[in-house]
Structure formats: C-alpha cells, structure tokens
Amino acid sequence: MRIARFSIDGNVAFGAVEGDGPDGLVLDIIKGIPYAEFELSGTKVPLSKVRLLPPVLPNKVVAIGRNYAEHAAELGNEVPDVPVAFFKPTTSVTGSGDAIEYPSFSEDVHYEGELAVVIGRMCREVPRERVKDVIFGYTCANDVTARDAQKREKQWARAKGFDTSCPLGPWVETDLDPSDLAIQTTVNGEQRQLGRTSEMIRSIEDLVVHITEAMTLLPGDVILTGTPAGVGPLHVGDEVAVTIEGIGTLTNKVIKRG
C-alpha cells in the first residue's frame, strides 16, 4: 500500500494512494494514523487537488554514509569497518515538490539519491530476525550535502543538516522487497546516478540492528541507507528527481535561499 501525507483546505491527513498514472491517482483518506490499526474512510480526493507533504514527520533521521563501495571510492574514501552514522535534523525534512534552498555557506551542494526506511513501531536492540516487524515501509530520499563544508568541517552537522537538505517522498510504500531495487537520480532530466540496493555494503537488517543497539527508534523515524556512485553538483534552478523502483519519484527544484 502507498500511504501519503497531504494537506487540503488547511487540513493535514494521511491517505492511501490508489490508481495508476499521475492523472488517475486518488487518495482514500485514512481514519487515524497509519502506524497503528486504521480504516480507510472511503472519502476520496484526487491527488491533483492536494499538496503532498513529507510522508512522515520523523523524530530523527539516522543516515548512513559510504554504504556503497563505488560511492566511497569516487570521493576518495575507504569502505568503513563499521557503518558511519550521522543525524539529519527534523528541520531538514521537506516533501516532494518543495524547494531545496541552496545554503549561503556553501558553493558546492550535491545530490545523493537514497532508499529511506520508515520505522513503524518503537524499538530498541532489534534482533536480526525481527527487523521486518519494526519497518513500516520505504520511501525515496535525497541526502543533499554541502560537499565543501563536509570536507572542511570534522562534523557533518552543517553540511548535511541544513534546512531542506532531506527531501522525502512522494509517499511510503508498505509492501515492498527492498533487497534489489533500482535507484536513479536525474538532474534536469539527465541521468546522474543509477544503482541498485543490492549493491549496499550493509543490508537494511545490518543497519537496523546496528542503530538500535545504541538508540530507541520511534514510529515515523527514518533511516537513510546510503547513496550509489554518481553524486555531483546542484545549482540554483536545477530540478533533481530520485526514482526508486516500486516506490515512485521524489522531485525538487533548487532555489536561492532567502
């Protein structure tokens, strides 16, 4: 099931996405919140009449760096012995169709298309065999990065945590095998990245086990699983799109901040 979060007439709701093709999609409004038992209301609105929001509002976004060998190599980095985890704040989250604001402190902002894991229940110290039980679904993400700031600052907080640096969307797909999905990133319609989730060094199970050894994850929290090779610069005026097989396309325009 595809579950979107949206606003219409000043109200925010979740809805199940039904139909095929951009002109035929409708949202069946959900009663309650999707992390627990819920019912479809039967009240349907065309997708074209609503504004899509980030599909979740995470308490935290835990991102993983250098989880594809070719990406690590293209930036001159070794594959790490353990997963490299960092946080992106909630204020970095934005939705499909929203703008990425180019930060004033950077002159080298890059796209990084990624598969995002959405957590569905509170969990800690999750055993490998229970990982699937704590996952709500999957969505597209763009780990937008101020590459020059990342290189000159020992911590990545500013480089990867600036406002609008974590686009998520367009919705969450709850029924999906994430083990071998195509990930594609385009800029102004030109392909820049093309990889598969099967190329990840550490699997989703590895990442959930590793992260929950240290911290509790809450419903709606997001794990970014790393980006394949092909990262590169964005400029004001560019339109960047991340498409993941079985999910959909996350699209954002880059604008000047301010």
C-alpha positions as CSV (number, residue, x, y, z in Angstrom):
1,M,0.0,0.0,0.0
2,R,1.2,3.5,-0.8
3,I,0.5,5.9,2.0
4,A,0.8,9.7,1.5
5,R,0.6,12.6,3.9
6,F,-1.0,15.7,2.4
7,S,-2.8,19.0,3.1
8,I,-6.1,20.1,1.6
9,D,-8.1,23.2,2.6
10,G,-5.8,23.8,5.5
11,N,-6.2,20.3,6.9
12,V,-3.5,17.6,7.1
13,A,-4.3,13.9,6.7
14,F,-2.9,10.6,5.6
15,G,-4.4,8.8,2.6
16,A,-3.9,5.5,0.7
17,V,-2.8,6.2,-2.9
18,E,-5.0,4.4,-5.4
19,G,-4.8,4.2,-9.2
20,D,-2.1,4.4,-11.8
21,G,-0.5,7.4,-13.6
22,P,-0.4,11.0,-12.4
23,D,-3.8,11.8,-13.8
24,G,-5.6,8.9,-12.3
25,L,-4.3,8.8,-8.7
26,V,-6.7,9.4,-5.8
27,L,-6.3,9.4,-2.1
28,D,-8.6,7.5,0.2
29,I,-8.4,9.3,3.5
30,I,-7.3,7.2,6.4
31,K,-9.1,7.3,9.8
32,G,-6.4,7.7,12.5
33,I,-2.7,7.3,11.9
34,P,-1.1,4.7,9.7
35,Y,1.3,3.2,12.2
36,A,-1.5,1.5,14.1
37,E,-4.6,-0.3,13.0
38,F,-6.5,2.0,10.7
39,E,-9.5,2.1,8.4
40,L,-10.0,3.7,5.0
41,S,-12.8,6.3,5.2
42,G,-14.0,5.9,1.7
43,T,-13.7,9.6,1.2
44,K,-11.5,10.1,-1.9
45,V,-9.8,13.2,-3.3
46,P,-7.8,13.5,-6.5
47,L,-4.0,13.7,-5.9
48,S,-4.0,16.7,-8.2
49,K,-6.2,18.6,-5.7
50,V,-3.9,18.3,-2.7
51,R,-0.4,19.3,-1.7
52,L,1.9,16.4,-0.9
53,L,3.8,16.8,2.4
54,P,6.8,14.8,3.7
55,P,5.2,11.4,4.1
56,V,6.3,11.2,7.7
57,L,7.5,13.7,10.4
58,P,10.4,11.8,11.9
59,N,11.6,12.4,15.5
60,K,15.0,11.8,14.0
61,V,16.6,10.9,10.7
62,V,19.6,8.5,11.1
63,A,21.7,8.5,7.9
64,I,24.4,6.1,6.9
65,G,27.4,7.2,4.9
66,R,29.7,5.3,2.5
67,N,27.4,2.2,2.2
68,Y,28.1,1.7,-1.5
69,A,31.7,0.9,-2.4
70,E,31.8,2.8,-5.6
71,H,30.5,5.9,-4.0
72,A,33.1,5.7,-1.3
73,A,35.8,5.3,-3.9
74,E,34.6,8.3,-6.1
75,L,35.1,10.6,-3.1
76,G,38.5,9.0,-2.3
77,N,37.3,7.3,0.9
78,E,37.9,3.8,2.2
79,V,35.0,1.5,2.9
80,P,34.5,1.9,6.7
81,D,34.9,-1.1,9.1
82,V,31.6,-0.2,10.8
83,P,28.6,1.8,9.5
84,V,29.1,5.6,9.5
85,A,26.0,7.0,11.1
86,F,25.0,10.7,11.4
87,F,21.8,12.7,12.0
88,K,19.8,15.0,9.9
89,P,17.5,17.2,12.0
90,T,13.8,17.3,11.5
91,T,14.1,20.8,10.2
92,S,16.0,19.4,7.2
93,V,13.0,17.4,6.1
94,T,10.9,18.6,3.1
95,G,8.5,17.0,0.7
96,S,8.2,16.1,-2.9
97,G,7.5,19.3,-4.9
98,D,9.0,21.5,-2.3
99,A,12.2,23.6,-2.9
100,I,15.7,22.8,-1.8
101,E,17.2,26.1,-0.6
102,Y,20.8,26.5,-1.6
103,P,22.6,27.4,1.7
104,S,24.6,30.6,1.8
105,F,27.7,29.0,3.4
106,S,28.3,26.6,0.5
107,E,29.4,26.8,-3.1
108,D,29.3,23.0,-3.8
109,V,25.9,21.3,-3.0
110,H,25.5,17.8,-4.2
111,Y,22.5,15.4,-4.6
112,E,22.6,11.9,-3.1
113,G,19.6,9.7,-4.1
114,E,18.8,7.0,-1.4
115,L,16.4,4.5,-0.3
116,A,14.8,5.5,3.0
117,V,13.4,3.1,5.6
118,V,10.5,4.3,7.7
119,I,10.1,2.8,11.2
120,G,6.6,1.7,12.2
121,R,6.9,0.9,15.9
122,M,9.0,1.8,18.9
123,C,12.0,-0.4,19.0
124,R,15.4,-1.0,20.7
125,E,18.0,-3.7,20.4
126,V,16.2,-5.3,17.5
127,P,17.3,-8.9,16.7
128,R,18.0,-9.5,13.0
129,E,15.1,-11.9,12.7
130,R,12.7,-9.2,13.9
131,V,13.8,-6.3,11.7
132,K,10.9,-6.7,9.2
133,D,8.5,-6.4,12.1
134,V,9.6,-2.9,13.0
135,I,9.6,-1.4,9.5
136,F,6.5,0.5,8.3
137,G,7.7,0.9,4.7
138,Y,10.1,2.6,2.3
139,T,10.3,6.0,0.5
140,C,12.7,8.0,-1.7
141,A,15.2,10.3,-0.1
142,N,17.8,12.9,-1.2
143,D,20.6,13.3,1.2
144,V,21.5,16.8,-0.1
145,T,25.1,17.7,1.0
146,A,27.2,20.8,1.1
147,R,30.3,19.0,0.0
148,D,32.7,21.8,0.6
149,A,31.5,22.2,4.2
150,Q,31.7,18.4,4.6
151,K,35.3,18.4,3.6
152,R,36.4,21.3,5.8
153,E,34.4,20.6,8.9
154,K,35.1,17.5,11.0
155,Q,31.5,17.1,11.9
156,W,28.9,16.8,9.2
157,A,26.1,18.6,11.1
158,R,26.0,21.7,8.9
159,A,27.0,20.0,5.7
160,K,24.1,17.5,5.8
161,G,21.7,19.1,8.3
162,F,20.8,22.5,6.7
163,D,17.2,23.4,6.2
164,T,15.6,21.5,3.2
165,S,18.6,19.1,2.9
166,C,16.4,16.0,3.4
167,P,13.7,15.7,0.8
168,L,11.4,12.6,1.4
169,G,8.6,11.2,-0.7
170,P,6.4,11.2,-2.5
171,W,4.8,8.5,-0.2
172,V,5.6,5.4,1.8
173,E,5.3,2.0,0.1
174,T,4.5,-0.6,2.8
175,D,4.5,-3.7,0.6
176,L,8.0,-4.0,-0.9
177,D,11.0,-6.2,-1.0
178,P,13.9,-3.6,-0.7
179,S,16.7,-6.0,-1.4
180,D,17.3,-5.3,-5.1
181,L,15.6,-2.1,-6.3
182,A,16.9,0.3,-9.0
183,I,17.7,3.8,-7.7
184,Q,18.0,6.6,-10.3
185,T,18.8,10.3,-9.9
186,T,18.3,12.8,-12.7
187,V,19.1,16.5,-12.8
188,N,17.1,18.5,-15.4
189,G,16.0,15.1,-16.9
190,E,19.6,13.8,-17.4
191,Q,20.6,10.7,-15.6
192,R,23.3,11.2,-13.0
193,Q,23.0,8.1,-10.7
194,L,21.9,4.6,-11.5
195,G,22.4,1.8,-8.9
196,R,20.7,-1.0,-7.1
197,T,20.0,-1.6,-3.4
198,S,21.7,-5.0,-3.8
199,E,25.0,-3.1,-4.0
200,M,24.7,-1.8,-0.4
201,I,27.7,-3.0,1.7
202,R,25.5,-3.4,4.7
203,S,21.9,-4.6,4.4
204,I,18.9,-2.9,6.0
205,E,18.9,-5.7,8.6
206,D,22.5,-4.8,9.4
207,L,21.7,-1.1,9.7
208,V,18.6,-1.5,12.0
209,V,20.5,-3.9,14.3
210,H,23.5,-1.5,14.5
211,I,21.4,1.6,15.1
212,T,19.1,0.1,17.7
213,E,22.0,-1.2,19.7
214,A,22.5,2.4,20.6
215,M,19.2,4.2,20.5
216,T,15.4,3.7,20.5
217,L,13.7,4.3,17.2
218,L,10.1,5.7,17.2
219,P,7.3,5.4,14.7
220,G,8.0,7.6,11.8
221,D,11.7,7.7,12.3
222,V,13.7,7.4,9.1
223,I,16.9,5.6,8.2
224,L,18.8,6.7,5.1
225,T,20.7,3.7,3.7
226,G,23.4,5.4,1.6
227,T,23.8,6.5,-1.9
228,P,25.2,4.8,-5.0
229,A,28.0,6.3,-7.2
230,G,27.4,9.3,-9.4
231,V,26.9,12.1,-6.9
232,G,27.5,15.6,-8.3
233,P,26.7,19.3,-8.0
234,L,23.3,21.0,-8.0
235,H,22.8,24.7,-9.0
236,V,20.1,27.2,-8.4
237,G,17.4,26.5,-11.0
238,D,18.1,22.7,-11.3
239,E,15.3,20.2,-10.9
240,V,16.5,17.0,-9.2
241,A,14.5,13.7,-9.2
242,V,15.1,10.5,-7.3
243,T,13.2,7.5,-8.6
244,I,13.2,4.1,-6.8
245,E,11.7,1.0,-8.4
246,G,8.4,0.1,-6.8
247,I,8.0,3.4,-4.9
248,G,7.9,6.4,-7.2
249,T,9.7,9.7,-7.9
250,L,10.8,12.4,-5.5
251,T,11.2,15.7,-7.3
252,N,12.6,19.0,-6.0
253,K,13.6,22.4,-7.5
254,V,16.7,24.1,-6.3
255,I,16.2,27.8,-5.4
256,K,18.4,30.5,-3.8
257,R,18.0,30.7,-0.1
258,G,16.3,33.7,1.2
